[in-house]
């Protein structure tokens, strides 16, 4: 199981704490330190849809130039997320071939039974 995110993100920290408290072995992948592979991101987008993976509420999104925010589609969103990994909604938990985006303890409990 791999948890992707940024170590300074409160939601990522909550997810890591929950996973450890519930005895789940998890590897942590920090976007800022380890980057984000295009193939990985494209898989998430294929399985979950770019709208779920792309975080329009992030500080990074608000900081983009207006022309970068216009006419967002899958290809443009992927390109932006590769350039600015903080645009990826966090955390992203990958368990074998399943992907869960975001963190809610009740959802994790249900998903990881």
N, C-alpha and C positions, 0 to 999 in steps of 0.2 A: 504494500500500500504506500502510495506517495502523496504527500500533501504539498501542493504548489502554492506559493504566495510570497509575501515579504515579511521578514521577521519583525518589523516595526508595526505591522498592522494589528490592531486590537482584535479583530475578528479572526485572524489567522492564529493569534496567540490563544484565543478561547478554544478554537478547534483543536489545536495541539494539546492543550491542557485536558480537554474532554477525551480525546483519543487515548492519551496516556492514563488518565484516571479510569478508563474503561478497558484497560489492558489490551489495547490494539497497538501492534508494532507498526510504526510509521516512519518512513524516510521523509525528511523535509527538503524541499527544493526551493531555494530563494531566487526569484526572478532577477533581482538586482545583482546578486553575486554570481549566479550560475547561468544567467540568460534564459532564453526561451527558444526552443527549436521550432522552426516553421512546421515541420511534420506533426509535432505534438499539438500545436495550436490548431492546425487544420483538422486534426482528428476530433478535438473538442468541439469545434464549430460544426463539423459534420454530424456528430452525435447529439449535440445540444442546441444548435442554432446560434448564429453569431450574435443575435440580440440578447441571448442569455449570458454569453461569455463576455460581451463588451459592456463595460461599466460607464454608462453615460452620467452617472452621479459623482464620478471621481473628480478630485481636484485636477488631475491630469487632463481630463476631458474639458473642463472649464478653461484650462490654460491654452488649449489649442486655438489656432487662428480660425476665424469664422469660415474661411474657404475649406479648411480641413474637416469641419463639422458638417458641411453641406453635402447633401445627396449621399449619405452613408449607405453602403451596401456591403455584402459579405467580403468582397475583395478589398475594398477600401478599409473596412474594419480590421481585417487580418493584417494588412500592411501597417496600419496605425498601431495595432497591438504589438507587432514585432519591433517597431521603432520605439514604442513607449509601453513596456510590459505592465506598467501600473494602470493601464486601461483595462486589463483583464480583471473581471470580478473575482474577488478573493473570499476564501480560499477555493482551490480546485482540488478535490480529493479523487484520486484514481485508485480503484481497487479492481485489479485484473482488467477486464474490459468495460467496467462501469465507471461513469464519471458523475460526480456530484459537485455542483457549483454553489458556493455560499455556505453558510453554517447556521444551523438551528439544531440544538441538541436533540429535540424530539425527532427530527428528520434523520439525523445520524443514527439514533437508537433504532429506528425502524429499518433503515437501509442496511445497517451492519449487524442485524440479528444473526 
